[in-house]
Amino acid sequence: MQWKFITDLAQISDIQKETGYSLIFKHSTRCSVSMMAKRRFEMDWEAIPTDTSLYFLDLISYRAISAQIAETFQVHHESPQILLIKDGECVLDASHSDISAEEVAEVINN
C-alpha cells in the first residue's frame, strides 16, 4: 500500500465524492507521538483492504487543509489523527494511541 499525499484543498472535495472507503492520516512532523502512531499504523496496514485509498496530510505544512478536513467531515482536529471516510461521511476517527489499522480493517469488513 502507498500513501497519496494531500497538498491541495481541492483534494478534500475529491475524497468526499469518492465511493467506498478512504482513509486520511493527519500527521505532525514535529511530534514524536505522531511519528510513533504513523510507524505502528504502517506496520499493520496490510490488514486494510487494498482497495482503500490511503491519504496522508503533513499538517504542519498544510494547516489550512487540516482545518478544512475537520470542518468538512465534522470532527474535532487532533494530531495525529485518522479519519475513515465512506461515501463522503466520516465513519471512524481516532487519535494518538487509539490509531489502529486493525480497527480500520474491522470497520471496513463489517
N, C-alpha and C positions, 0 to 999 in steps of 0.2 A: 504494500500500500504506500501511497505517497501523498504528501500534503499539497494542496492547492493554496497558494498564498493570496490573502486578501490585501489588496493595495489600493482599491478604488471603491468609493461609496456605491457606485452602480452595481457592484457585485452583491451587495446586500439584497437588493430587489431581485436580482437574478436567482439568488439562493431561495428567496421567498417564493418564487414561481416554480421551482423545481418540484417534480413529483417524486414520491418516495422519501427516503431518509438522507439527510445531510447532517454533518457534524461540524461545529465551529469550536476550535480551541483558541481561547484568548490567553496569550502568554506575555508575561513581563520578563523582558530580557535582563532586568536588573534584580530579579528576585530569585533567591536560591530555592524557595519553596516551589515556585513556578517551574524552575528547571527540573526539580525532582519529580513533580507531578507529570511533566511532559515526558521525561525519561521512562517513568513507570507505565504511562499510558502507551507509549510506543513499544515497549517490551511485550505488551499483551494485546496489541491491536489486531493481531491475526484472528482474534475471536469475533471481530466485527465483520459482517458480510461484505464481500469485496465490491458489491455494487453501491456501497455507501460512499458518498462524496465527503472527503475529509478536508476541511478548510482550516487554515492557520492564520491567526492575526497577531502580529507583533504590536501590542497595544501601546508600547512606548513611542514607536514611530508613527502610529496611526490612531491617535487618541480620538479624533472626530469619528472615525469609523467605529471604534469601540462604543462610543456614546450612542451612535445610530443603531448598532446591534441591540443594545439594551432597550432603546425606545421601540424599535421595530418589533422585537419579539417579547416585549413587556416583561423583562427580567431585571432584577437589581444587578448593577455592574459589580463584578468581583474579579479578582485576579489571583491565581489562574482560575479559569472557568471554562467549562464545556457547555455547549447548548446542542441538544439533539433536535433537529427540525424535521417534521414530517408534513409534507404538503403545505408548507408555509407557516406552520404553527410550531412553537417550542413545546415539545412533549417531555423533555427532561433537561434540567440544568443542575450542574453540580460544580462545586469549587473546592479548592485546596485538597485535602486528603480524601474527600468524597469522590474525586475524579477517578472513574473506573471504566476501562474498556469492557470488562465483563458485564457491568451493569448496562452499558450501552447496548451490547450484544443481546442481553436478556430482554430489554425493551423492544428491540427490533424483531426478535424472534418470537415474541408472544403476541 
